[in-house]
Amino acid sequence: MSKPTPAQIRAARGMLNWSMLDLAKAAGVSISTVKRFECEGDQPVSADTVGMMQDAAETEGVRFLADDGNGPGVRLRRR
């Protein structure tokens, strides 16, 4: 899958009951980076950094779903 969207990262945090700080710690990035990405502001976040956030969520069971014509999504695997 291509890099997740800001909305997918926000949804993944919600599914994991993670704050921005929780994601930042798990991904090894700053909280300001998470905020910057999720707010979809003018300051881009590198693909590598987005990948680190994606990897952190996937490690906890989140699966990022590609756009199937109805928009991209997320799913939490059963544990």
Steps between C-alpha positions, in 0.01 A plus 500: 500500500608856447561727795203541732301820501482729802142381559616138502770577757243680720262204465778254585580696816133490593480124450806455721380757754828684448566868548726689262772461760450123510542479122800731504674284761416173322621636165807676635393840368412827668146586600524812284564275199186298574299821540642645180410190301151454645408864449586474130675834518733668257812343652544153352617197694747267329384166364751327732345667804147409393627146452628497858154602627339237278739230623429588864125464449535182295713345774199541730260337254374782280464422132488790256261441210546647153227704336254253345290771342334589830805659657794360697444336836646324802424175675616361834597134492356274765739407773 
